């Protein structure tokens, strides 16, 4: 059985980033350096009302598995410069 591989996007700035638009799965967030500010994970293509999770500032580097289905897309808000990688599947 062939399994579709995951896709990733690396974010290194304080920004609002639309990682993917449309139904998909958020597999994990990899925090490559300790989080300098909060990281908000949203299931939507605009706004910030469908929050999946908020990762606190000073969260240590590591692999954080979510394995959740997103109905509208993946939107990430990084409140400070932090090096993270979003792992997802469309």
Backbone bond lengths (Angstrom), bond angles and torsions (degrees), N, CA, C in turn:
res aa  C-N    CA-C-N  psi(-1)  N-CA   C-N-CA  omega(-1)  CA-C   N-CA-C  phi
1 X - - - 1.438 - - 1.524 109.01 -
2 X 1.306 115.58 128.12 1.458 121.69 179.22 1.522 109.32 -88.90
3 X 1.312 117.07 127.32 1.456 122.19 178.56 1.518 108.11 -106.00
4 X 1.337 115.61 132.28 1.463 119.56 177.84 1.520 109.90 -63.05
5 X 1.313 116.92 133.68 1.468 119.57 179.50 1.533 110.92 -73.25
6 X 1.301 115.08 159.51 1.462 121.33 175.52 1.522 109.92 -77.90
7 X 1.317 115.14 160.16 1.454 123.25 174.39 1.526 106.79 -116.78
8 X 1.320 117.39 157.81 1.460 119.45 -179.46 1.523 110.87 -138.46
9 X 1.321 114.34 159.14 1.456 121.42 172.99 1.518 107.25 -141.83
10 X 1.324 116.55 127.57 1.460 122.03 178.51 1.530 108.86 -94.38
11 X 1.328 116.29 134.05 1.464 122.96 178.65 1.522 107.47 -122.99
12 X 1.339 116.74 129.61 1.470 120.78 -177.69 1.522 113.19 -126.56
13 X 1.333 117.66 6.57 1.459 119.96 -176.01 1.523 110.91 -124.83
14 X 1.317 115.74 163.92 1.460 121.57 170.97 1.528 105.95 -78.59
15 X 1.332 116.23 111.02 1.465 119.45 -173.61 1.522 110.22 -166.34
16 X 1.323 114.61 169.96 1.459 121.67 167.56 1.519 105.68 -103.60
17 X 1.333 116.90 120.53 1.458 121.94 -173.96 1.517 110.26 -122.33
18 X 1.332 116.35 122.68 1.464 120.33 173.48 1.520 106.74 -85.07
19 X 1.312 116.41 102.53 1.464 122.02 -176.43 1.522 110.31 -72.86
20 X 1.337 116.47 -43.56 1.461 120.93 -178.71 1.519 108.73 -154.01
21 X 1.336 116.40 142.09 1.464 121.89 175.47 1.515 108.91 -112.02
22 X 1.327 116.08 126.27 1.460 121.57 -179.67 1.520 110.64 112.52
23 X 1.333 116.19 170.74 1.466 120.51 -179.39 1.530 111.45 -58.96
24 X 1.329 115.70 137.22 1.454 121.31 -177.86 1.523 109.29 -165.12
25 X 1.320 116.20 -178.80 1.465 121.44 176.05 1.517 109.29 -123.00
26 X 1.335 115.68 130.02 1.455 121.01 172.52 1.520 106.60 -88.79
27 X 1.312 116.37 113.44 1.460 120.76 -177.99 1.527 111.82 -85.20
28 X 1.349 116.46 -47.51 1.466 118.91 -175.54 1.523 110.52 -165.46
29 X 1.321 113.78 161.55 1.465 122.80 168.37 1.525 105.63 -117.80
30 X 1.320 116.63 127.00 1.452 121.30 175.47 1.520 106.62 -105.85
31 X 1.314 116.19 118.05 1.463 120.58 175.93 1.523 105.97 -92.97
32 X 1.341 115.39 109.72 1.469 121.28 -173.64 1.527 112.94 -81.20
33 X 1.318 116.33 -29.01 1.471 122.44 173.58 1.520 105.94 -133.78
34 X 1.316 119.52 152.74 1.469 119.63 -178.93 1.532 111.38 -50.68
35 X 1.331 116.27 136.98 1.464 121.64 -176.65 1.521 111.01 -63.29
36 X 1.331 116.53 122.76 1.465 121.45 178.58 1.522 111.83 -80.30
37 X 1.318 117.05 -22.80 1.465 122.78 179.98 1.512 108.17 -149.13
38 X 1.323 116.73 179.99 1.462 119.55 -179.67 1.528 110.87 -69.27
39 X 1.327 114.57 152.79 1.456 122.88 176.10 1.520 105.51 -123.80
40 X 1.332 117.20 117.21 1.453 121.41 -179.32 1.518 108.87 -106.22
41 X 1.333 116.27 129.92 1.460 123.06 -178.59 1.527 107.25 -109.71
42 X 1.331 116.53 123.81 1.460 122.05 -172.39 1.527 110.78 -126.09
43 X 1.337 116.43 139.96 1.461 123.00 173.31 1.520 107.58 -96.33
44 X 1.331 116.64 85.74 1.466 120.60 -178.46 1.524 108.69 -176.83
45 X 1.325 116.01 171.41 1.462 121.09 176.33 1.526 111.83 -112.51
46 X 1.331 116.17 -2.31 1.465 120.77 174.75 1.519 107.85 -157.05
47 X 1.311 115.94 160.13 1.455 120.01 179.23 1.518 112.78 69.85
48 X 1.335 114.86 -167.80 1.463 119.15 -178.52 1.527 111.60 -148.99
49 X 1.329 117.11 37.35 1.460 120.22 -176.99 1.525 114.48 -95.77
50 X 1.312 118.71 -16.84 1.472 122.06 -178.93 1.530 110.01 -101.63
51 X 1.315 116.24 60.97 1.458 121.30 -174.44 1.523 111.37 -72.98
52 X 1.320 116.19 128.00 1.462 122.86 173.52 1.522 109.13 -84.00
53 X 1.326 116.03 -46.27 1.463 120.77 -178.30 1.520 109.73 -162.88
54 X 1.320 114.71 157.87 1.460 121.93 171.18 1.521 107.33 -125.78
55 X 1.323 115.34 122.25 1.464 121.21 178.67 1.524 106.96 -94.38
56 X 1.309 116.20 126.73 1.466 121.78 -174.89 1.529 112.21 -70.25
57 X 1.328 114.59 152.37 1.467 120.27 171.57 1.526 108.12 -58.61
58 X 1.303 115.94 150.50 1.471 124.14 -179.72 1.524 114.11 70.92
59 X 1.335 117.67 12.14 1.463 120.11 172.95 1.525 107.64 -65.32
60 X 1.333 117.67 132.62 1.467 119.54 -176.84 1.525 112.79 -68.81
61 X 1.312 115.03 158.62 1.466 121.22 175.21 1.518 108.10 -57.16
62 X 1.344 115.95 143.73 1.453 119.62 178.93 1.518 111.77 165.10
63 X 1.316 115.32 178.47 1.460 124.78 -179.26 1.520 107.83 -103.20
64 X 1.327 117.22 119.38 1.460 122.37 -176.97 1.528 109.04 -117.74
65 X 1.329 116.28 106.39 1.466 121.88 -175.41 1.519 110.46 -83.04
66 X 1.347 115.20 135.91 1.468 121.76 176.04 1.523 110.87 -115.74
67 X 1.327 117.74 -49.47 1.459 122.41 177.96 1.530 111.27 50.85
68 X 1.345 116.00 53.44 1.461 121.84 -179.39 1.526 110.32 -123.16
69 X 1.316 115.36 149.79 1.457 122.37 177.43 1.526 108.44 -86.02
70 X 1.322 116.34 134.73 1.462 122.02 176.98 1.527 108.17 -111.05
71 X 1.325 116.32 129.23 1.463 121.03 -176.42 1.528 112.92 -77.45
72 X 1.332 116.65 -36.39 1.463 120.13 -172.82 1.519 114.79 -111.85
73 X 1.328 117.74 -25.39 1.463 120.55 -178.22 1.512 111.03 148.67
74 X 1.312 115.54 -178.04 1.467 121.26 179.07 1.517 108.55 -120.19
75 X 1.317 115.08 122.07 1.464 122.75 178.65 1.523 106.63 -125.18
76 X 1.316 117.42 130.19 1.463 122.83 -177.71 1.523 108.74 -118.73
77 X 1.334 116.03 132.00 1.461 120.91 173.99 1.526 107.38 -115.38
78 X 1.317 116.27 115.35 1.465 121.42 175.76 1.526 107.36 -102.80
79 X 1.332 115.79 120.99 1.462 120.69 -175.20 1.523 113.30 -78.87
80 X 1.330 116.48 -16.02 1.462 121.39 179.15 1.525 107.92 -147.95
81 X 1.311 116.11 166.76 1.454 120.39 177.49 1.528 109.29 -62.62
82 X 1.317 115.64 115.45 1.464 122.82 -179.25 1.518 108.05 -146.37
83 X 1.301 118.16 138.66 1.462 122.72 -179.60 1.527 109.02 -92.31
84 X 1.358 116.05 106.32 1.466 120.48 178.49 1.526 109.39 -128.72
85 X 1.320 115.56 158.48 1.457 121.64 173.20 1.520 107.29 -125.63
86 X 1.336 115.86 127.70 1.454 122.40 178.03 1.530 107.09 -97.75
87 X 1.331 116.64 124.12 1.458 122.21 -179.74 1.527 107.29 -108.67
88 X 1.343 116.33 124.27 1.468 119.86 -175.04 1.527 110.45 -146.41
89 X 1.320 114.23 169.96 1.469 121.93 178.31 1.515 107.96 -135.57
90 X 1.348 115.78 131.51 1.479 118.09 179.02 1.509 111.48 -91.08
